[in-house]
Amino acid sequence: MTAAAVGFGCGANTSDDDGGSGSPSSGGTSGTDGSLDFGEGETTSSGSTGPGGDGVCATQTATAGLQPVYLSFAFDVSGSMGKGDKDWHDKALKWDPVVAATKQFFADPASEGLSASLTFFPDQTDKCESLSYTTPDVPPTLLPSQAFGAALDAIDPQTSSDWRGGTPTVPVMEGTIAFIEAQSQSTPGKYAIVLVTDGYPQGCDDAIDTVPAVVAVADAAFAKGIPTYVIGVANPPISGAPDTVSDLQQIAAAGGTNEAVLIDTGDPSQTAAAFKAAVDRIRSASVSCTMAIPPAPDGGTFDKEKVRVLYTASGANAPTELTYDQTCATEDAWRYDDPANPTQIVLCGSACATVQADLNAVLNVDFTCESVIQVPL
C-alpha cells in the first residue's frame, strides 16, 4: 500500500468565548510502505477567532503513522522441494520458480516500509526442537532488501545431498511465534507468519507434529493477534504425485487468514507468477489499519469526543467522513482501541479493506474544537 497522508486538526480553547471549529487539514508525503510519512513532522495551523478577535481554535498538523508491519517467513527447504528423488520433486519446477518469486518480493520497491525476517526449515542440527527456530536466518530487515536473496542463494542446494530432510511444521511455528513474542516486546507493531511449504508435517514425532497440531498452534497464535498466512507449493501434475497441500487450508483458517494459497507447479513461469501474486496479496492484506494517536500539538489537550476521521480515495476531490462506531457494526467506520483510555485509532472491517485496496488513499484525522462524536463509557 502507498503510504497515506494523515492530517490532524487540534482545537484548543484560549478563552471562554465560543469559537467555531477548525477546518480539516492534511499534510505529509505519500510513500509506498503502508505507513504514514510526514517527513520531519511539519506543523501547520489555521483557525477562527472569537468576537473579540482572540484566537480560540487552531487547526494543526501532527505526525502520525499506521502501525509498522513485520512479516516472519518460515520457508521450507526440505528435499521434496527439488531433491529429484522422485519425478515430482523437480527443482526446476518447484524450488527455482518459487525462490525467484520470493527474492523478487523481498527486493521489490513496492514492499517498501514493510519489514520481514526469514527462517529456513528444517534446521540441519536439531530440526524437531522449537528452539532451533527462535532466531531467524535473516533477522527483521526493512524492505526492500537484497539480504534475503543472498540468504536464499547461500542455501541453494546444488546436489541431492544438500537437501534437508523432514517437514517439522509444529517446531518451526512454535519457534517463530516465540521469536515474534520476544521481538514485539521491544519493537511493537503488527506481526504475521508467512508459512511457505510443499507438504504436511513429517520427520518428527508423529504424535505431536501433525496437521491438527499445527492448526492448534496457529489458532493459539491468532488469539494473541498473530495471524498465519499459508502458501502451499503443490506437486507438479505428474502421474503418481500425491496431494500434499490440501490440508494446509485448515492451518490458514485457524490462523485467521481464511484460506491457504495453493500454488500449482509444472510450468515454471506460471508458478513464479502465481507465487508473486500470492505474496502481493499478503503484502496488501497485512497493511495495518491502526494508527497511534499522537500528542496534541503546541500543548493542546486531547479530547476523545473531538475527533473526526476522513478518507479521500485516490483521484477524488473531496474526502468522505468515516463514521465513529466503537462496535464496528457500521459500514466504513472507525473505533478507538480502548474507549475509556484511547491510544490508537482503528479502522473497522470495510474501511480497513478500502484503505488496503487503495494505494493512494489519504486519511485525515482532525482534532476538532467541539464534540463531534459520543464515546461510550
C-alpha positions as semicolon CSV with decimal commas, in nm:
position;residue;x (nm);y (nm);z (nm)
1;M;0,000;0,000;0,000
2;T;0,120;0,351;-0,077
3;A;0,160;0,548;0,242
4;A;-0,138;0,760;0,322
5;A;-0,101;1,117;0,441
6;V;-0,273;1,194;0,767
7;G;-0,369;1,544;0,874
8;F;-0,467;1,639;1,226
9;G;-0,663;1,942;1,336
10;C;-0,618;2,027;1,701
11;G;-0,854;2,265;1,871
12;A;-0,750;2,438;2,191
13;N;-0,964;2,695;2,368
14;T;-0,765;3,000;2,467
15;S;-1,056;3,200;2,609
16;D;-1,407;3,142;2,738
17;D;-1,555;3,273;2,413
18;D;-1,739;3,025;2,196
19;G;-1,535;2,975;1,879
20;G;-1,601;2,790;1,558
21;S;-1,449;2,462;1,466
22;G;-1,125;2,433;1,280
23;S;-1,132;2,310;0,926
24;P;-0,974;1,978;0,824
25;S;-0,619;1,995;0,704
26;S;-0,389;1,740;0,552
27;G;-0,017;1,723;0,510
28;G;0,277;1,494;0,470
29;T;0,403;1,290;0,184
30;S;0,288;0,975;0,018
31;G;0,519;0,674;0,013
32;T;0,487;0,309;-0,076
33;D;0,509;0,143;0,259
34;G;0,178;0,114;0,437
35;S;0,297;0,363;0,695
36;L;0,221;0,730;0,716
37;D;0,506;0,965;0,637
38;F;0,530;1,329;0,733
39;G;0,900;1,369;0,671
40;E;1,016;1,590;0,954
41;G;0,669;1,624;1,106
42;E;0,592;1,971;0,976
43;T;0,313;2,152;1,163
44;T;0,068;2,392;1,004
45;S;-0,227;2,572;1,157
46;S;-0,533;2,775;1,075
47;G;-0,838;2,865;1,277
48;S;-1,114;3,101;1,373
49;T;-1,133;3,384;1,622
50;G;-1,389;3,484;1,879
51;P;-1,592;3,805;1,888
52;G;-1,308;3,994;2,045
53;G;-1,057;3,875;1,787
54;D;-0,884;3,636;2,026
55;G;-0,785;3,305;1,866
56;V;-0,995;3,030;2,017
57;C;-0,938;2,736;1,784
58;A;-0,644;2,630;1,571
59;T;-0,623;2,353;1,315
60;Q;-0,282;2,192;1,316
61;T;-0,100;1,900;1,157
62;A;0,073;1,644;1,377
63;T;0,288;1,345;1,289
64;A;0,115;1,004;1,294
65;G;0,164;0,667;1,133
66;L;-0,002;0,335;1,071
67;Q;0,134;0,059;1,290
68;P;0,451;-0,093;1,137
69;V;0,419;-0,440;0,985
70;Y;0,661;-0,732;1,031
71;L;0,625;-1,050;0,823
72;S;0,801;-1,357;0,962
73;F;0,861;-1,602;0,676
74;A;0,910;-1,973;0,756
75;F;1,048;-2,123;0,434
76;D;1,053;-2,496;0,357
77;V;1,386;-2,624;0,217
78;S;1,308;-2,994;0,251
79;G;1,403;-3,240;-0,023
80;S;1,053;-3,258;-0,167
81;M;1,105;-2,904;-0,295
82;G;1,357;-3,027;-0,550
83;K;1,582;-3,315;-0,448
84;G;1,495;-3,514;-0,757
85;D;1,450;-3,846;-0,577
86;K;1,101;-3,858;-0,728
87;D;0,981;-3,722;-1,060
88;W;0,762;-3,464;-0,885
89;H;1,048;-3,345;-0,663
90;D;1,178;-3,145;-0,956
91;K;1,396;-2,847;-0,862
92;A;1,330;-2,666;-1,190
93;L;0,953;-2,695;-1,143
94;K;0,925;-2,621;-0,771
95;W;1,225;-2,469;-0,594
96;D;1,363;-2,247;-0,869
97;P;1,045;-2,054;-0,964
98;V;0,930;-2,022;-0,600
99;V;1,270;-1,888;-0,492
100;A;1,282;-1,648;-0,787
101;A;0,942;-1,501;-0,694
102;T;1,035;-1,486;-0,324
103;K;1,354;-1,296;-0,398
104;Q;1,160;-1,054;-0,617
105;F;0,914;-0,983;-0,334
106;F;1,188;-0,900;-0,086
107;A;1,368;-0,673;-0,333
108;D;1,054;-0,512;-0,480
109;P;1,028;-0,134;-0,418
110;A;0,654;-0,194;-0,364
111;S;0,747;-0,372;-0,040
112;E;0,900;-0,051;0,098
113;G;0,809;0,013;0,458
114;L;0,735;-0,349;0,546
115;S;0,989;-0,541;0,750
116;A;1,048;-0,914;0,720
117;S;1,250;-1,197;0,868
118;L;1,329;-1,533;0,710
119;T;1,367;-1,871;0,881
120;F;1,461;-2,183;0,688
121;F;1,333;-2,521;0,798
122;P;1,413;-2,796;0,873
123;D;1,712;-2,700;1,083
124;Q;2,019;-2,906;0,996
125;T;2,120;-2,972;1,357
126;D;1,811;-3,021;1,573
127;K;1,515;-2,999;1,339
128;C;1,245;-3,112;1,582
129;E;1,316;-2,858;1,856
130;S;1,128;-2,527;1,853
131;L;1,434;-2,353;1,999
132;S;1,607;-2,414;1,665
133;Y;1,374;-2,160;1,505
134;T;1,369;-1,874;1,755
135;T;1,650;-1,689;1,574
136;P;1,573;-1,619;1,206
137;D;1,835;-1,683;0,938
138;V;1,766;-1,328;0,820
139;P;1,673;-1,102;1,113
140;P;1,397;-0,841;1,085
141;T;1,503;-0,622;0,795
142;L;1,333;-0,324;0,635
143;L;1,224;-0,392;0,277
144;P;1,325;-0,373;0,001
145;S;1,645;-0,562;0,073
146;Q;1,891;-0,787;-0,108
147;A;1,975;-0,972;0,214
148;F;1,700;-1,227;0,158
149;G;1,811;-1,309;-0,194
150;A;2,166;-1,357;-0,069
151;A;2,044;-1,596;0,203
152;L;1,840;-1,796;-0,048
153;D;2,138;-1,815;-0,281
154;A;2,360;-1,932;0,004
155;I;2,140;-2,232;0,085
156;D;2,050;-2,318;-0,276
157;P;2,106;-2,698;-0,290
158;Q;2,350;-2,794;-0,565
159;T;2,347;-3,173;-0,514
160;S;2,093;-3,421;-0,378
161;S;2,290;-3,447;-0,053
162;D;2,247;-3,071;0,007
163;W;1,872;-3,105;0,063
164;R;1,736;-3,124;0,414
165;G;1,505;-3,398;0,540
166;G;1,168;-3,366;0,708
167;T;0,897;-3,103;0,749
168;P;0,890;-3,007;1,119
169;T;0,599;-2,766;1,090
170;V;0,497;-2,757;1,457
171;P;0,851;-2,677;1,582
172;V;0,907;-2,403;1,322
173;M;0,569;-2,247;1,401
174;E;0,634;-2,259;1,775
175;G;0,984;-2,116;1,735
176;T;0,864;-1,838;1,505
177;I;0,586;-1,742;1,747
178;A;0,836;-1,734;2,036
179;F;1,058;-1,506;1,830
180;I;0,765;-1,274;1,748
181;E;0,654;-1,254;2,110
182;A;1,005;-1,160;2,221
183;Q;1,057;-0,917;1,934
184;S;0,726;-0,740;1,985
185;Q;0,818;-0,654;2,344
186;S;1,099;-0,427;2,225
187;T;0,960;-0,343;1,879
188;P;0,580;-0,311;1,885
189;G;0,393;-0,350;1,559
190;K;0,170;-0,580;1,360
191;Y;0,331;-0,924;1,320
192;A;0,226;-1,211;1,094
193;I;0,365;-1,550;1,000
194;V;0,402;-1,649;0,633
195;L;0,441;-2,029;0,611
196;V;0,578;-2,145;0,275
197;T;0,575;-2,524;0,243
198;D;0,504;-2,802;-0,002
199;G;0,388;-3,070;0,237
200;Y;0,235;-3,191;0,555
201;P;0,433;-3,225;0,880
202;Q;0,669;-3,520;0,886
203;G;1,009;-3,627;1,011
204;C;0,946;-3,567;1,383
205;D;0,728;-3,737;1,643
206;D;0,410;-3,831;1,456
207;A;0,215;-3,787;1,778
208;I;0,294;-3,415;1,808
209;D;0,385;-3,294;1,457
210;T;0,057;-3,330;1,270
211;V;-0,178;-3,105;1,078
212;P;-0,423;-3,085;1,374
213;A;-0,131;-2,991;1,600
214;V;-0,024;-2,714;1,360
215;V;-0,387;-2,597;1,345
216;A;-0,390;-2,570;1,725
217;V;-0,065;-2,371;1,725
218;A;-0,194;-2,133;1,454
219;D;-0,523;-2,088;1,639
220;A;-0,344;-2,001;1,963
221;A;-0,118;-1,755;1,782
222;F;-0,416;-1,585;1,617
223;A;-0,582;-1,549;1,956
224;K;-0,273;-1,347;2,055
225;G;-0,304;-1,128;1,746
226;I;-0,055;-1,313;1,525
227;P;-0,219;-1,434;1,201
228;T;-0,071;-1,709;0,983
229;Y;-0,067;-1,688;0,604
230;V;-0,002;-2,015;0,422
231;I;0,143;-2,062;0,074
232;G;0,130;-2,426;-0,031
233;V;0,352;-2,535;-0,318
234;A;0,176;-2,827;-0,488
235;N;0,349;-3,114;-0,665
236;P;0,364;-3,094;-1,044
237;P;0,084;-3,274;-1,235
238;I;0,290;-3,589;-1,284
239;S;0,148;-3,940;-1,267
240;G;0,175;-4,072;-0,912
241;A;0,238;-3,733;-0,750
242;P;0,043;-3,715;-0,421
243;D;-0,163;-3,423;-0,295
244;T;0,037;-3,278;-0,006
245;V;-0,117;-2,934;0,029
246;S;-0,497;-2,953;0,057
247;D;-0,491;-2,994;0,436
248;L;-0,292;-2,670;0,463
249;Q;-0,625;-2,493;0,425
250;Q;-0,702;-2,586;0,786
251;I;-0,389;-2,409;0,907
252;A;-0,472;-2,086;0,725
253;A;-0,830;-2,092;0,854
254;A;-0,711;-2,141;1,213
255;G;-0,455;-1,866;1,159
256;G;-0,726;-1,615;1,075
257;T;-0,642;-1,570;0,706
258;N;-0,938;-1,766;0,567
259;E;-0,763;-1,997;0,322
260;A;-0,421;-2,107;0,205
261;V;-0,292;-2,000;-0,134
262;L;-0,206;-2,321;-0,320
263;I;0,046;-2,275;-0,600
264;D;0,037;-2,510;-0,897
265;T;0,368;-2,624;-1,040
266;G;0,460;-2,776;-1,374
267;D;0,518;-2,454;-1,569
268;P;0,797;-2,251;-1,404
269;S;0,683;-1,915;-1,543
270;Q;0,325;-1,969;-1,427
271;T;0,446;-2,092;-1,088
272;A;0,660;-1,781;-1,040
273;A;0,371;-1,555;-1,144
274;A;0,125;-1,732;-0,911
275;F;0,366;-1,716;-0,618
276;K;0,430;-1,346;-0,681
277;A;0,054;-1,284;-0,684
278;A;0,021;-1,471;-0,354
279;V;0,287;-1,268;-0,172
280;D;0,150;-0,947;-0,323
281;R;-0,189;-1,032;-0,173
282;I;-0,027;-1,096;0,162
283;R;0,158;-0,765;0,137
284;S;-0,168;-0,582;0,077
285;A;-0,372;-0,771;0,337
286;S;-0,110;-0,725;0,606
287;V;-0,112;-0,346;0,586
288;S;-0,201;-0,220;0,930
289;C;-0,527;-0,037;0,987
290;T;-0,419;0,101;1,324
291;M;-0,261;0,438;1,392
292;A;-0,137;0,580;1,718
293;I;-0,298;0,899;1,844
294;P;-0,012;1,149;1,860
295;P;0,024;1,410;2,133
296;A;-0,184;1,716;2,059
297;P;0,049;1,983;1,911
298;D;0,151;2,302;2,085
299;G;0,033;2,193;2,427
300;G;-0,324;2,124;2,324
301;T;-0,532;1,873;2,518
302;F;-0,665;1,559;2,351
303;D;-1,040;1,517;2,383
304;K;-1,161;1,179;2,260
305;E;-1,501;1,318;2,155
306;K;-1,344;1,593;1,942
307;V;-1,207;1,367;1,669
308;R;-1,308;1,319;1,307
309;V;-1,165;1,067;1,057
310;L;-1,195;1,137;0,685
311;Y;-1,095;0,927;0,386
312;T;-1,011;1,057;0,039
313;A;-0,999;0,797;-0,238
314;S;-0,727;0,830;-0,498
315;G;-0,842;1,070;-0,767
316;A;-1,126;1,209;-0,555
317;N;-1,156;1,581;-0,497
318;A;-1,329;1,569;-0,161
319;P;-1,296;1,348;0,146
320;T;-1,563;1,121;0,291
321;E;-1,609;1,125;0,666
322;L;-1,588;0,783;0,827
323;T;-1,839;0,704;1,099
324;Y;-1,728;0,653;1,454
325;D;-1,869;0,322;1,580
326;Q;-1,699;0,151;1,872
327;T;-1,877;-0,176;1,787
328;C;-1,771;-0,165;1,418
329;A;-2,127;-0,259;1,320
330;T;-2,146;0,031;1,072
331;E;-2,000;0,031;0,723
332;D;-1,690;0,246;0,671
333;A;-1,639;0,307;1,040
334;W;-1,356;0,353;1,286
335;R;-1,318;0,295;1,658
336;Y;-1,077;0,351;1,945
337;D;-0,864;0,067;2,075
338;D;-0,987;0,143;2,426
339;P;-1,280;0,385;2,456
340;A;-1,202;0,454;2,821
341;N;-0,839;0,544;2,756
342;P;-0,777;0,555;2,379
343;T;-0,425;0,547;2,242
344;Q;-0,498;0,427;1,887
345;I;-0,747;0,480;1,607
346;V;-0,851;0,153;1,439
347;L;-1,027;0,132;1,103
348;C;-1,312;-0,122;1,104
349;G;-1,351;-0,402;0,852
350;S;-1,487;-0,234;0,540
351;A;-1,292;0,088;0,595
352;C;-0,975;-0,114;0,651
353;A;-1,033;-0,313;0,332
354;T;-1,092;0,007;0,137
355;V;-0,768;0,163;0,256
356;Q;-0,571;-0,155;0,191
357;A;-0,702;-0,174;-0,164
358;D;-0,643;0,193;-0,248
359;L;-0,271;0,251;-0,294
360;N;-0,309;0,629;-0,295
361;A;-0,559;0,665;-0,015
362;V;-0,541;0,973;0,206
363;L;-0,666;0,972;0,563
364;N;-0,736;1,292;0,751
365;V;-0,776;1,272;1,127
366;D;-0,898;1,601;1,272
367;F;-0,887;1,715;1,632
368;T;-1,190;1,943;1,631
369;C;-1,285;2,232;1,855
370;E;-1,617;2,092;1,967
371;S;-1,753;1,745;2,035
372;V;-1,849;1,564;1,715
373;I;-1,881;1,205;1,842
374;Q;-2,010;1,034;2,156
375;V;-1,781;0,774;2,306
376;P;-1,946;0,511;2,528
377;L;-1,830;0,492;2,887
